[in-house]
């Protein structure tokens, strides 16, 4: 006889339309708590902001469209499939809580978290966060993420890679937000070419959110050079996911920030990752940060270590205030 399934349902009153990485990181919180409590995760639809998608808002479960979660070994069900099941569950078998720590041994059929919004990082579930960071990786842990590309993304990405001559360098240049002037200037064509001169390569695939950016070198290629493969894609988040897959699977991968781990799980764990700057995307507003003259080598953290470093740590108020005053004084 099969054991009765128990569910974990995050039910936000408000949804925020953010980028794919932000929404993926929040989903990992839900999946991590479901894993630790041995429950089925009820996956809600997330909103992907229009500001990154030509003015068009997208609603998606994310799973199956932008990545797969088979490696996580977490049982899940989409919200629309769960709601008919919920109607048949007696009220006394449903436990409603908010953001407090839940009893992992609760015999409730359904634990419902009634939340004010779907920014799940605001929850104070630190044991859950530790696992979620290992699932997600990017921006919080320099580990190989556990999420995988969909077959559709893999096929298109492999098609692009097959047309590039190896060795290939993958270059992700984040433009616009989370930049300061020095970092922005460090991506000028002449500086990028200078820094790449120390590598042995025959082609470069560069992905960027800046449509006007271009490197005039015959070895450099962007999505514009593969319109026969990508031309029908209108979803900019999907295009981003494909480009991240390509960059992940190049012989050398160079990303903008030093906490930008691979976007997807990759089998190759060799030391091939570099960053343009030596600080996190979360600390990018400091305009006085110096940019290294050469790319910074990034090495994966050991997932088996108990005391893994984190890129994002809470900082005491007084030191932050002093730093803010120092920056203001420099601007005078």
VEXDO-910180 format. One record per residue (C-alpha): residue in one letter; x, y, z; residue number from 1. Coordinates in Angstrom, 1 decimal, padded with zeros to 4 digits. Layout:
residues N
<code=a | east=X | north=Y | up=Z | pos=NUM>
...
END
This chain:
residues 332
<code=x | east=000.0 | north=000.0 | up=000.0 | pos=1>
<code=x | east=001.3 | north=003.4 | up=-001.0 | pos=2>
<code=x | east=001.9 | north=005.9 | up=001.8 | pos=3>
<code=x | east=-000.5 | north=008.9 | up=001.8 | pos=4>
<code=x | east=001.2 | north=011.9 | up=000.2 | pos=5>
<code=x | east=001.8 | north=015.0 | up=002.2 | pos=6>
<code=x | east=002.1 | north=018.4 | up=000.6 | pos=7>
<code=x | east=003.8 | north=021.7 | up=001.1 | pos=8>
<code=x | east=002.0 | north=024.7 | up=-000.4 | pos=9>
<code=x | east=003.4 | north=028.2 | up=-000.5 | pos=10>
<code=x | east=000.5 | north=030.5 | up=-001.1 | pos=11>
<code=x | east=001.6 | north=034.1 | up=-001.7 | pos=12>
<code=x | east=-000.9 | north=036.9 | up=-001.6 | pos=13>
<code=x | east=001.2 | north=039.0 | up=-004.0 | pos=14>
<code=x | east=003.5 | north=038.0 | up=-006.9 | pos=15>
<code=x | east=006.5 | north=040.0 | up=-007.9 | pos=16>
<code=x | east=007.6 | north=040.1 | up=-011.5 | pos=17>
<code=x | east=011.4 | north=039.6 | up=-011.4 | pos=18>
<code=x | east=014.1 | north=038.0 | up=-013.5 | pos=19>
<code=x | east=014.6 | north=034.3 | up=-014.2 | pos=20>
<code=x | east=017.5 | north=033.9 | up=-011.7 | pos=21>
<code=x | east=015.6 | north=035.6 | up=-008.9 | pos=22>
<code=x | east=012.4 | north=033.5 | up=-009.5 | pos=23>
<code=x | east=014.5 | north=030.3 | up=-009.8 | pos=24>
<code=x | east=016.2 | north=031.1 | up=-006.5 | pos=25>
<code=x | east=012.8 | north=031.5 | up=-004.7 | pos=26>
<code=x | east=011.5 | north=028.2 | up=-006.2 | pos=27>
<code=x | east=014.6 | north=026.4 | up=-004.8 | pos=28>
<code=x | east=013.5 | north=027.5 | up=-001.3 | pos=29>
<code=x | east=010.2 | north=025.8 | up=-001.7 | pos=30>
<code=x | east=011.8 | north=022.7 | up=-003.2 | pos=31>
<code=x | east=014.5 | north=022.5 | up=-000.5 | pos=32>
<code=x | east=011.9 | north=022.7 | up=002.3 | pos=33>
<code=x | east=009.8 | north=020.0 | up=000.6 | pos=34>
<code=x | east=012.9 | north=017.8 | up=000.4 | pos=35>
<code=x | east=013.8 | north=018.3 | up=004.0 | pos=36>
<code=x | east=010.2 | north=017.7 | up=005.2 | pos=37>
<code=x | east=009.6 | north=014.8 | up=002.8 | pos=38>
<code=x | east=006.6 | north=016.5 | up=001.3 | pos=39>
<code=x | east=005.4 | north=017.0 | up=-002.2 | pos=40>
<code=x | east=006.1 | north=020.6 | up=-003.3 | pos=41>
<code=x | east=003.2 | north=022.5 | up=-004.7 | pos=42>
<code=x | east=004.8 | north=024.7 | up=-007.4 | pos=43>
<code=x | east=003.0 | north=028.0 | up=-008.0 | pos=44>
<code=x | east=003.2 | north=030.0 | up=-011.2 | pos=45>
<code=x | east=005.9 | north=032.7 | up=-011.1 | pos=46>
<code=x | east=005.9 | north=036.0 | up=-012.9 | pos=47>
<code=x | east=008.8 | north=036.9 | up=-015.1 | pos=48>
<code=x | east=009.2 | north=040.7 | up=-015.4 | pos=49>
<code=x | east=008.3 | north=042.5 | up=-018.6 | pos=50>
<code=x | east=011.4 | north=044.8 | up=-018.3 | pos=51>
<code=x | east=013.6 | north=041.8 | up=-019.4 | pos=52>
<code=x | east=011.3 | north=040.6 | up=-022.1 | pos=53>
<code=x | east=010.5 | north=043.4 | up=-024.5 | pos=54>
<code=x | east=007.6 | north=044.7 | up=-022.3 | pos=55>
<code=x | east=005.8 | north=041.4 | up=-022.1 | pos=56>
<code=x | east=005.0 | north=039.8 | up=-018.7 | pos=57>
<code=x | east=005.3 | north=036.0 | up=-018.5 | pos=58>
<code=x | east=003.7 | north=033.6 | up=-016.0 | pos=59>
<code=x | east=005.4 | north=030.2 | up=-015.8 | pos=60>
<code=x | east=006.0 | north=027.3 | up=-013.5 | pos=61>
<code=x | east=009.6 | north=027.5 | up=-014.7 | pos=62>
<code=x | east=010.1 | north=023.8 | up=-014.4 | pos=63>
<code=x | east=010.1 | north=022.1 | up=-017.8 | pos=64>
<code=x | east=010.4 | north=025.5 | up=-019.7 | pos=65>
<code=x | east=013.6 | north=026.9 | up=-018.4 | pos=66>
<code=x | east=015.2 | north=024.0 | up=-016.5 | pos=67>
<code=x | east=014.6 | north=020.5 | up=-015.1 | pos=68>
<code=x | east=014.8 | north=019.3 | up=-011.5 | pos=69>
<code=x | east=015.4 | north=015.6 | up=-011.9 | pos=70>
<code=x | east=018.7 | north=015.8 | up=-010.1 | pos=71>
<code=x | east=017.0 | north=017.3 | up=-007.0 | pos=72>
<code=x | east=014.9 | north=014.2 | up=-006.4 | pos=73>
<code=x | east=012.1 | north=016.3 | up=-005.1 | pos=74>
<code=x | east=008.5 | north=015.3 | up=-005.7 | pos=75>
<code=x | east=006.4 | north=018.2 | up=-006.9 | pos=76>
<code=x | east=003.0 | north=019.0 | up=-008.4 | pos=77>
<code=x | east=001.9 | north=022.1 | up=-010.3 | pos=78>
<code=x | east=-000.6 | north=024.3 | up=-008.4 | pos=79>
<code=x | east=-003.4 | north=023.8 | up=-011.0 | pos=80>
<code=x | east=-003.1 | north=020.0 | up=-010.6 | pos=81>
<code=x | east=-003.1 | north=020.3 | up=-006.9 | pos=82>
<code=x | east=-006.1 | north=022.5 | up=-006.3 | pos=83>
<code=x | east=-008.7 | north=019.7 | up=-007.2 | pos=84>
<code=x | east=-006.8 | north=017.4 | up=-004.7 | pos=85>
<code=x | east=-006.9 | north=020.1 | up=-002.0 | pos=86>
<code=x | east=-010.8 | north=020.3 | up=-002.2 | pos=87>
<code=x | east=-011.0 | north=016.6 | up=-001.1 | pos=88>
<code=x | east=-008.7 | north=017.0 | up=001.9 | pos=89>
<code=x | east=-010.5 | north=017.5 | up=005.2 | pos=90>
<code=x | east=-009.9 | north=020.9 | up=006.8 | pos=91>
<code=x | east=-008.5 | north=019.3 | up=010.0 | pos=92>
<code=x | east=-005.8 | north=017.7 | up=007.9 | pos=93>
<code=x | east=-004.6 | north=021.2 | up=006.6 | pos=94>
<code=x | east=-002.2 | north=023.2 | up=008.7 | pos=95>
<code=x | east=-002.0 | north=026.9 | up=007.9 | pos=96>
<code=x | east=001.2 | north=028.7 | up=009.0 | pos=97>
<code=x | east=003.0 | north=031.8 | up=007.8 | pos=98>
<code=x | east=006.7 | north=032.3 | up=007.7 | pos=99>
<code=x | east=007.6 | north=030.4 | up=010.9 | pos=100>
<code=x | east=009.6 | north=027.3 | up=011.0 | pos=101>
<code=x | east=007.4 | north=024.2 | up=010.4 | pos=102>
<code=x | east=007.4 | north=020.9 | up=012.2 | pos=103>
<code=x | east=008.9 | north=018.5 | up=009.8 | pos=104>
<code=x | east=007.2 | north=015.6 | up=011.6 | pos=105>
<code=x | east=003.7 | north=017.1 | up=011.4 | pos=106>
<code=x | east=001.1 | north=014.6 | up=010.4 | pos=107>
<code=x | east=-000.9 | north=017.3 | up=008.5 | pos=108>
<code=x | east=-001.7 | north=016.2 | up=004.9 | pos=109>
<code=x | east=-001.1 | north=019.8 | up=003.7 | pos=110>
<code=x | east=001.1 | north=022.5 | up=005.2 | pos=111>
<code=x | east=000.0 | north=025.8 | up=003.7 | pos=112>
<code=x | east=002.3 | north=028.8 | up=004.1 | pos=113>
<code=x | east=000.1 | north=031.9 | up=003.8 | pos=114>
<code=x | east=002.7 | north=034.4 | up=002.7 | pos=115>
<code=x | east=002.4 | north=038.1 | up=001.9 | pos=116>
<code=x | east=004.5 | north=037.7 | up=-001.3 | pos=117>
<code=x | east=006.6 | north=035.2 | up=-003.3 | pos=118>
<code=x | east=010.0 | north=036.6 | up=-002.4 | pos=119>
<code=x | east=010.6 | north=033.5 | up=-000.5 | pos=120>
<code=x | east=014.2 | north=034.6 | up=000.5 | pos=121>
<code=x | east=012.5 | north=036.7 | up=003.2 | pos=122>
<code=x | east=011.6 | north=033.6 | up=005.1 | pos=123>
<code=x | east=013.8 | north=032.8 | up=008.1 | pos=124>
<code=x | east=014.5 | north=029.2 | up=007.2 | pos=125>
<code=x | east=018.2 | north=029.0 | up=007.4 | pos=126>
<code=x | east=018.5 | north=025.2 | up=007.3 | pos=127>
<code=x | east=016.4 | north=025.3 | up=004.1 | pos=128>
<code=x | east=018.5 | north=028.1 | up=002.6 | pos=129>
<code=x | east=021.6 | north=026.0 | up=003.0 | pos=130>
<code=x | east=020.2 | north=023.3 | up=000.7 | pos=131>
<code=x | east=018.5 | north=025.8 | up=-001.6 | pos=132>
<code=x | east=021.8 | north=027.5 | up=-002.3 | pos=133>
<code=x | east=023.3 | north=024.2 | up=-003.4 | pos=134>
<code=x | east=020.4 | north=023.6 | up=-005.7 | pos=135>
<code=x | east=020.6 | north=027.1 | up=-007.2 | pos=136>
<code=x | east=024.2 | north=028.1 | up=-007.1 | pos=137>
<code=x | east=024.3 | north=031.3 | up=-009.1 | pos=138>
<code=x | east=024.9 | north=034.4 | up=-006.9 | pos=139>
<code=x | east=024.8 | north=032.6 | up=-003.6 | pos=140>
<code=x | east=027.3 | north=029.7 | up=-003.9 | pos=141>
<code=x | east=030.0 | north=029.0 | up=-006.3 | pos=142>
<code=x | east=029.0 | north=025.4 | up=-006.9 | pos=143>
<code=x | east=027.7 | north=023.6 | up=-009.9 | pos=144>
<code=x | east=023.9 | north=023.9 | up=-009.7 | pos=145>
<code=x | east=021.7 | north=020.9 | up=-009.6 | pos=146>
<code=x | east=019.1 | north=022.2 | up=-012.2 | pos=147>
<code=x | east=019.5 | north=020.9 | up=-015.7 | pos=148>
<code=x | east=018.6 | north=022.2 | up=-019.2 | pos=149>
<code=x | east=015.5 | north=021.1 | up=-020.8 | pos=150>
<code=x | east=015.9 | north=018.9 | up=-023.9 | pos=151>
<code=x | east=014.8 | north=021.8 | up=-026.1 | pos=152>
<code=x | east=017.4 | north=024.1 | up=-024.7 | pos=153>
<code=x | east=020.1 | north=021.4 | up=-024.9 | pos=154>
<code=x | east=019.4 | north=020.7 | up=-028.6 | pos=155>
<code=x | east=019.5 | north=024.4 | up=-029.6 | pos=156>
<code=x | east=022.5 | north=025.1 | up=-027.5 | pos=157>
<code=x | east=024.4 | north=022.0 | up=-028.9 | pos=158>
<code=x | east=023.5 | north=023.1 | up=-032.4 | pos=159>
<code=x | east=025.2 | north=026.5 | up=-031.8 | pos=160>
<code=x | east=028.2 | north=024.9 | up=-030.1 | pos=161>
<code=x | east=028.7 | north=022.5 | up=-033.1 | pos=162>
<code=x | east=029.1 | north=025.5 | up=-035.4 | pos=163>
<code=x | east=031.8 | north=027.1 | up=-033.4 | pos=164>
<code=x | east=035.5 | north=026.1 | up=-033.8 | pos=165>
<code=x | east=037.1 | north=024.8 | up=-030.6 | pos=166>
<code=x | east=038.6 | north=025.8 | up=-028.3 | pos=167>
<code=x | east=035.6 | north=028.1 | up=-027.6 | pos=168>
<code=x | east=035.4 | north=030.8 | up=-025.0 | pos=169>
<code=x | east=032.0 | north=031.6 | up=-023.6 | pos=170>
<code=x | east=031.6 | north=035.2 | up=-022.5 | pos=171>
<code=x | east=028.6 | north=036.5 | up=-020.5 | pos=172>
<code=x | east=028.6 | north=040.3 | up=-020.3 | pos=173>
<code=x | east=026.0 | north=041.8 | up=-017.9 | pos=174>
<code=x | east=025.2 | north=045.3 | up=-019.1 | pos=175>
<code=x | east=022.8 | north=047.8 | up=-017.5 | pos=176>
<code=x | east=021.8 | north=047.0 | up=-014.0 | pos=177>
<code=x | east=024.2 | north=046.0 | up=-011.2 | pos=178>
<code=x | east=027.1 | north=047.7 | up=-012.9 | pos=179>
<code=x | east=029.3 | north=050.6 | up=-011.9 | pos=180>
<code=x | east=031.1 | north=052.8 | up=-014.3 | pos=181>
<code=x | east=034.5 | north=051.1 | up=-013.9 | pos=182>
<code=x | east=033.0 | north=047.7 | up=-014.5 | pos=183>
<code=x | east=031.0 | north=049.0 | up=-017.5 | pos=184>
<code=x | east=034.2 | north=050.5 | up=-019.0 | pos=185>
<code=x | east=036.1 | north=047.2 | up=-018.4 | pos=186>
<code=x | east=033.9 | north=045.6 | up=-021.0 | pos=187>
<code=x | east=035.0 | north=047.9 | up=-023.8 | pos=188>
<code=x | east=036.1 | north=045.9 | up=-026.9 | pos=189>
<code=x | east=039.8 | north=046.7 | up=-026.7 | pos=190>
<code=x | east=039.9 | north=045.7 | up=-023.0 | pos=191>
<code=x | east=038.1 | north=042.4 | up=-023.5 | pos=192>
<code=x | east=040.3 | north=041.5 | up=-026.5 | pos=193>
<code=x | east=043.4 | north=042.4 | up=-024.4 | pos=194>
<code=x | east=042.4 | north=040.2 | up=-021.5 | pos=195>
<code=x | east=041.5 | north=037.3 | up=-023.9 | pos=196>
<code=x | east=044.9 | north=037.4 | up=-025.6 | pos=197>
<code=x | east=046.4 | north=035.1 | up=-022.9 | pos=198>
<code=x | east=044.0 | north=032.3 | up=-023.9 | pos=199>
<code=x | east=044.2 | north=029.8 | up=-026.7 | pos=200>
<code=x | east=040.9 | north=030.0 | up=-028.6 | pos=201>
<code=x | east=039.5 | north=029.8 | up=-032.1 | pos=202>
<code=x | east=036.0 | north=031.3 | up=-031.4 | pos=203>
<code=x | east=034.1 | north=033.2 | up=-028.8 | pos=204>
<code=x | east=030.4 | north=033.1 | up=-028.0 | pos=205>
<code=x | east=029.3 | north=036.3 | up=-026.2 | pos=206>
<code=x | east=025.9 | north=036.8 | up=-024.6 | pos=207>
<code=x | east=024.8 | north=040.1 | up=-023.4 | pos=208>
<code=x | east=021.5 | north=042.0 | up=-022.6 | pos=209>
<code=x | east=022.9 | north=045.1 | up=-024.5 | pos=210>
<code=x | east=021.6 | north=045.0 | up=-028.1 | pos=211>
<code=x | east=024.0 | north=047.7 | up=-029.1 | pos=212>
<code=x | east=027.1 | north=045.9 | up=-027.9 | pos=213>
<code=x | east=029.4 | north=044.3 | up=-030.5 | pos=214>
<code=x | east=032.9 | north=043.1 | up=-030.7 | pos=215>
<code=x | east=034.3 | north=043.5 | up=-034.2 | pos=216>
<code=x | east=036.4 | north=040.4 | up=-034.5 | pos=217>
<code=x | east=035.7 | north=037.5 | up=-036.9 | pos=218>
<code=x | east=036.2 | north=034.9 | up=-034.1 | pos=219>
<code=x | east=033.4 | north=036.5 | up=-032.0 | pos=220>
<code=x | east=029.7 | north=035.3 | up=-032.4 | pos=221>
<code=x | east=026.5 | north=036.3 | up=-030.7 | pos=222>
<code=x | east=022.8 | north=035.2 | up=-031.0 | pos=223>
<code=x | east=022.6 | north=037.5 | up=-034.0 | pos=224>
<code=x | east=024.8 | north=035.1 | up=-035.9 | pos=225>
<code=x | east=022.4 | north=032.1 | up=-035.3 | pos=226>
<code=x | east=019.1 | north=033.5 | up=-036.3 | pos=227>
<code=x | east=018.3 | north=030.4 | up=-038.3 | pos=228>
<code=x | east=018.4 | north=028.5 | up=-034.9 | pos=229>
<code=x | east=017.0 | north=031.2 | up=-032.6 | pos=230>
<code=x | east=015.0 | north=033.4 | up=-034.9 | pos=231>
<code=x | east=011.6 | north=032.1 | up=-033.9 | pos=232>
<code=x | east=012.1 | north=032.6 | up=-030.1 | pos=233>
<code=x | east=010.2 | north=035.5 | up=-028.8 | pos=234>
<code=x | east=010.7 | north=034.7 | up=-025.1 | pos=235>
<code=x | east=013.8 | north=036.6 | up=-024.0 | pos=236>
<code=x | east=014.1 | north=034.5 | up=-020.8 | pos=237>
<code=x | east=014.3 | north=031.3 | up=-023.0 | pos=238>
<code=x | east=016.9 | north=033.0 | up=-025.2 | pos=239>
<code=x | east=018.9 | north=033.8 | up=-022.0 | pos=240>
<code=x | east=018.7 | north=030.2 | up=-020.8 | pos=241>
<code=x | east=020.0 | north=028.9 | up=-024.1 | pos=242>
<code=x | east=022.9 | north=031.4 | up=-024.1 | pos=243>
<code=x | east=023.8 | north=030.4 | up=-020.5 | pos=244>
<code=x | east=023.8 | north=026.7 | up=-021.6 | pos=245>
<code=x | east=026.2 | north=027.6 | up=-024.5 | pos=246>
<code=x | east=028.5 | north=029.6 | up=-022.2 | pos=247>
<code=x | east=028.4 | north=026.8 | up=-019.6 | pos=248>
<code=x | east=029.6 | north=024.3 | up=-022.1 | pos=249>
<code=x | east=032.4 | north=026.2 | up=-023.7 | pos=250>
<code=x | east=036.0 | north=025.2 | up=-023.1 | pos=251>
<code=x | east=036.5 | north=028.4 | up=-021.0 | pos=252>
<code=x | east=033.6 | north=030.4 | up=-019.4 | pos=253>
<code=x | east=034.0 | north=034.0 | up=-018.5 | pos=254>
<code=x | east=031.3 | north=035.7 | up=-016.5 | pos=255>
<code=x | east=030.9 | north=039.3 | up=-015.2 | pos=256>
<code=x | east=030.9 | north=038.7 | up=-011.4 | pos=257>
<code=x | east=032.9 | north=036.3 | up=-009.3 | pos=258>
<code=x | east=029.8 | north=034.7 | up=-007.8 | pos=259>
<code=x | east=028.4 | north=033.7 | up=-011.2 | pos=260>
<code=x | east=028.7 | north=030.0 | up=-011.2 | pos=261>
<code=x | east=027.5 | north=027.9 | up=-014.1 | pos=262>
<code=x | east=023.8 | north=028.3 | up=-014.9 | pos=263>
<code=x | east=023.1 | north=024.6 | up=-015.3 | pos=264>
<code=x | east=024.6 | north=021.4 | up=-013.9 | pos=265>
<code=x | east=027.6 | north=020.4 | up=-015.9 | pos=266>
<code=x | east=029.5 | north=017.1 | up=-015.8 | pos=267>
<code=x | east=032.9 | north=018.8 | up=-016.4 | pos=268>
<code=x | east=034.1 | north=020.1 | up=-013.1 | pos=269>
<code=x | east=037.5 | north=021.2 | up=-014.3 | pos=270>
<code=x | east=038.9 | north=024.6 | up=-013.4 | pos=271>
<code=x | east=037.7 | north=026.6 | up=-016.4 | pos=272>
<code=x | east=035.7 | north=029.5 | up=-014.9 | pos=273>
<code=x | east=036.7 | north=033.1 | up=-014.8 | pos=274>
<code=x | east=035.2 | north=036.5 | up=-013.9 | pos=275>
<code=x | east=035.8 | north=040.0 | up=-015.1 | pos=276>
<code=x | east=035.6 | north=041.5 | up=-011.6 | pos=277>
<code=x | east=036.6 | north=040.2 | up=-008.2 | pos=278>
<code=x | east=033.4 | north=040.9 | up=-006.3 | pos=279>
<code=x | east=029.8 | north=039.7 | up=-006.1 | pos=280>
<code=x | east=026.8 | north=041.0 | up=-008.1 | pos=281>
<code=x | east=025.3 | north=041.9 | up=-004.7 | pos=282>
<code=x | east=028.2 | north=044.3 | up=-004.1 | pos=283>
<code=x | east=028.3 | north=045.9 | up=-007.5 | pos=284>
<code=x | east=027.1 | north=049.4 | up=-006.5 | pos=285>
<code=x | east=030.4 | north=050.5 | up=-005.2 | pos=286>
<code=x | east=031.7 | north=052.7 | up=-008.0 | pos=287>
<code=x | east=035.2 | north=052.9 | up=-006.5 | pos=288>
<code=x | east=035.9 | north=049.2 | up=-006.9 | pos=289>
<code=x | east=039.0 | north=048.6 | up=-009.0 | pos=290>
<code=x | east=038.7 | north=046.1 | up=-011.8 | pos=291>
<code=x | east=041.5 | north=043.6 | up=-012.2 | pos=292>
<code=x | east=043.7 | north=043.9 | up=-015.3 | pos=293>
<code=x | east=043.3 | north=040.2 | up=-016.0 | pos=294>
<code=x | east=040.3 | north=037.9 | up=-015.6 | pos=295>
<code=x | east=039.9 | north=036.3 | up=-012.1 | pos=296>
<code=x | east=040.0 | north=032.5 | up=-011.9 | pos=297>
<code=x | east=037.0 | north=031.0 | up=-010.1 | pos=298>
<code=x | east=037.1 | north=027.6 | up=-008.5 | pos=299>
<code=x | east=034.1 | north=025.6 | up=-007.3 | pos=300>
<code=x | east=033.4 | north=025.1 | up=-003.6 | pos=301>
<code=x | east=033.3 | north=021.6 | up=-002.2 | pos=302>
<code=x | east=029.6 | north=020.7 | up=-001.7 | pos=303>
<code=x | east=030.6 | north=018.1 | up=000.9 | pos=304>
<code=x | east=032.2 | north=020.7 | up=003.3 | pos=305>
<code=x | east=030.1 | north=021.7 | up=006.3 | pos=306>
<code=x | east=031.5 | north=025.3 | up=006.5 | pos=307>
<code=x | east=031.1 | north=026.5 | up=002.9 | pos=308>
<code=x | east=031.6 | north=030.1 | up=002.2 | pos=309>
<code=x | east=028.7 | north=032.3 | up=001.2 | pos=310>
<code=x | east=028.8 | north=035.3 | up=-001.1 | pos=311>
<code=x | east=026.1 | north=037.1 | up=000.7 | pos=312>
<code=x | east=026.5 | north=037.6 | up=004.4 | pos=313>
<code=x | east=024.5 | north=039.9 | up=006.7 | pos=314>
<code=x | east=026.7 | north=042.9 | up=007.6 | pos=315>
<code=x | east=026.4 | north=045.0 | up=010.8 | pos=316>
<code=x | east=024.8 | north=048.4 | up=010.5 | pos=317>
<code=x | east=027.6 | north=050.6 | up=011.8 | pos=318>
<code=x | east=030.3 | north=049.3 | up=009.3 | pos=319>
<code=x | east=027.9 | north=049.7 | up=006.5 | pos=320>
<code=x | east=027.1 | north=053.3 | up=007.6 | pos=321>
<code=x | east=030.8 | north=054.1 | up=007.7 | pos=322>
<code=x | east=031.3 | north=052.8 | up=004.2 | pos=323>
<code=x | east=028.4 | north=054.8 | up=002.9 | pos=324>
<code=x | east=029.8 | north=058.0 | up=004.5 | pos=325>
<code=x | east=033.3 | north=057.2 | up=003.0 | pos=326>
<code=x | east=031.8 | north=056.8 | up=-000.5 | pos=327>
<code=x | east=029.9 | north=060.1 | up=-000.2 | pos=328>
<code=x | east=033.0 | north=061.9 | up=000.9 | pos=329>
<code=x | east=034.9 | north=060.6 | up=-002.1 | pos=330>
<code=x | east=032.2 | north=062.1 | up=-004.4 | pos=331>
<code=x | east=032.6 | north=065.6 | up=-002.9 | pos=332>
END
